[in-house]
Amino acid sequence: MEYVKQSLKKHCDALGIPLEVITVDRDDTGWRIGQKVFQRPESAALELFRQDGWEGTDIEGGPITMAIKCAGFGWLAEHNLFQTRLDAIRDAPISAIVRHPDKLDSFFEEVETCSLEIYREHFSEIYSDPIVRSFYPNLNIDFMAKLFTALGPKLGQIARIFTQNPGEYRLGWPDLCLVKDGTTQFVEIKTTDNIHRSQYVTISSIIIPIGLTAKVLKLSPSLNDRLLQ
């Protein structure tokens, strides 16, 4: 799908994804969800989903990149620049993928056949590094395991599409990556802006074609809050 600048609703209609608008209290301190106050609308939205039983993060494509990295970590450790596990832990998967396009079949095989046990072991090793934790905050092994299980074969499909244009497809993932009862959901949070080109490309090229669920949630301040601003 070609990206054209237009309204948020028209973008959602073109992508075939829902646009939901909700009213949330907001004041000078931030967005209010019950007694909690959040500076970022993404964090406020995540709290709403958590109250509905979803688990997730608000770091865009971080969980997906990490899931691919954990599932294919053996290959990445073998094919990173310095061929050390520490370099593989800290380096982005895109680096080894770009350097070894002729060896990607074995990478795909590893991602697609990785067991949950091995995946969990790899996550524990990778996420023990403080530099990794600073780039991928607020992840935990339980959520990542549920994401791996919920995605199933689709993780391999994501990896295959991702490697076709890793520089572009690592961008544009929706703000929230959510898991509940064995299902996933990707939610882009908006307040005033429209869908960006990178978001449009990733949703139309990866999320929709492999059958993942996506939507846009727009947070709007209540009328009284708008009058006070």
Protein Blocks (a to p, Z undefined) as FASTA:
>chain_A
ZZddddfklmmmmnopacddddddddfkbccehjbccfblklmmmmmmmmnopacddehj
mmmmmmmmmmmmmmmmmmmmnopaklmmmpcfklmmmmmmmlmmmmmmmmmmocfklmmm
mmmmmmmpmklmmmmghiafklmmmmmmmnmmmlmmmmmmmmmommlmmgoiafbdcdee
hiacdddddfklccdfklmmmmmmmmmmnopacddddddddfklmmmZZ
